[in-house]
Amino acid sequence: MEGCWQLSTVYDVRDIRTGAITKFRHWQICFDRDGKGREVMRATNGTRCEGTLTGQLSSGKLTMHEPGNLRCDNNSYIYRRDITCSLDAAGRAQCNTYQPETRGRGRATLRRARR
């Protein structure tokens, strides 16, 4: 489990109040050997979001859980996500995100990265 994952697609987040879309091109998630992790997201508009999460890698599935909303430096946040990924033949993680609070869903592709 120890190591980092990096976004290899664009990840869109929609503001549920305004409908505005924020595009994230950077999302790095790093875990220690116990599955405790830290994530950093950067949007094309300069917004930076950062927080903790836990993860588990088992039988070709990567699951991640955020303990709460992901806080951003512009006083906004991304609602808490449960993230479930399947590893493809190239070792990329094809991920589905689910936000229980809003029932929001999204997709992203992650790849192994350096710390």
C-alpha positions as CSV (number, residue, x, y, z in Angstrom):
1,M,0.0,0.0,0.0
2,E,2.9,2.4,0.7
3,G,3.5,4.9,-2.0
4,C,1.7,7.5,-4.1
5,W,-0.9,7.8,-6.8
6,Q,-1.3,10.6,-9.2
7,L,-4.2,11.8,-11.3
8,S,-3.8,11.0,-15.0
9,T,-7.2,12.5,-16.2
10,V,-9.1,15.7,-15.4
11,Y,-11.4,15.5,-12.4
12,D,-14.4,17.8,-12.4
13,V,-16.1,19.0,-9.2
14,R,-19.4,20.8,-9.3
15,D,-20.5,23.4,-6.7
16,I,-23.9,22.2,-5.6
17,R,-25.0,25.8,-4.8
18,T,-23.9,27.5,-8.0
19,G,-23.5,24.7,-10.5
20,A,-20.0,26.0,-11.3
21,I,-17.5,23.4,-12.4
22,T,-13.9,23.4,-11.1
23,K,-11.4,21.3,-13.0
24,F,-8.6,19.5,-11.2
25,R,-5.6,18.4,-13.1
26,H,-3.5,17.5,-10.1
27,W,-4.5,15.0,-7.4
28,Q,-1.8,13.2,-5.5
29,I,-2.5,10.7,-2.8
30,C,0.3,9.2,-0.7
31,F,0.0,6.3,1.8
32,D,2.2,4.9,4.5
33,R,2.5,1.2,4.9
34,D,-0.5,1.2,7.3
35,G,-2.8,2.8,4.7
36,K,-2.9,6.2,6.3
37,G,-2.7,8.8,3.7
38,R,-2.6,12.5,2.6
39,E,-4.1,14.0,-0.5
40,V,-3.5,17.2,-2.3
41,M,-5.6,18.5,-5.2
42,R,-4.9,21.6,-7.3
43,A,-7.4,23.1,-9.7
44,T,-6.8,24.9,-13.0
45,N,-8.0,28.1,-11.2
46,G,-5.2,27.8,-8.6
47,T,-7.4,26.4,-5.8
48,R,-5.6,23.9,-3.5
49,C,-7.4,21.3,-1.4
50,E,-5.6,19.1,1.1
51,G,-6.5,16.5,3.8
52,T,-6.2,13.0,5.1
53,L,-7.7,9.7,4.0
54,T,-7.2,6.0,4.6
55,G,-6.8,3.3,1.9
56,Q,-6.5,-0.4,1.3
57,L,-5.2,-2.4,-1.6
58,S,-6.5,-5.9,-1.9
59,S,-7.2,-8.3,-4.8
60,G,-6.7,-5.7,-7.5
61,K,-9.0,-3.2,-5.7
62,L,-8.0,0.1,-4.2
63,T,-10.5,1.6,-1.8
64,M,-10.1,5.0,-0.1
65,H,-12.1,6.8,2.5
66,E,-12.0,10.4,3.5
67,P,-12.9,11.1,7.1
68,G,-14.6,14.4,6.3
69,N,-15.0,17.1,3.7
70,L,-11.7,18.0,1.9
71,R,-10.9,21.6,2.8
72,C,-9.6,24.1,0.2
73,D,-7.6,27.3,0.5
74,N,-10.4,29.4,-0.9
75,N,-12.7,28.6,2.0
76,S,-14.6,26.0,0.0
77,Y,-14.5,22.2,0.3
78,I,-15.2,19.0,-1.6
79,Y,-17.8,16.9,0.1
80,R,-16.4,13.7,1.7
81,R,-15.9,10.9,-0.9
82,D,-15.7,7.1,-0.8
83,I,-13.4,6.1,-3.6
84,T,-13.3,2.6,-5.2
85,C,-10.8,1.7,-7.9
86,S,-10.1,-1.4,-10.0
87,L,-6.6,-1.9,-11.3
88,D,-6.4,-2.3,-15.1
89,A,-3.8,-4.4,-17.0
90,A,-1.4,-1.4,-17.1
91,G,-1.6,-1.0,-13.3
92,R,-3.7,2.2,-13.5
93,A,-6.5,2.6,-11.0
94,Q,-9.9,3.2,-12.7
95,C,-11.8,5.0,-9.9
96,N,-15.4,5.8,-9.0
97,T,-16.0,8.4,-6.4
98,Y,-19.2,8.7,-4.4
99,Q,-20.3,11.5,-2.1
100,P,-22.8,10.1,0.4
101,E,-23.9,13.5,1.6
102,T,-24.9,14.7,-1.9
103,R,-25.2,11.4,-3.7
104,G,-22.6,12.9,-6.2
105,R,-20.6,10.6,-8.4
106,G,-17.4,11.0,-10.4
107,R,-14.7,9.1,-12.2
108,A,-10.9,9.4,-12.3
109,T,-7.9,7.5,-13.4
110,L,-4.9,7.4,-11.1
111,R,-1.4,6.0,-11.7
112,R,1.5,5.1,-9.4
113,A,3.7,8.1,-8.8
114,R,6.8,9.1,-6.8
115,R,6.4,10.8,-3.4
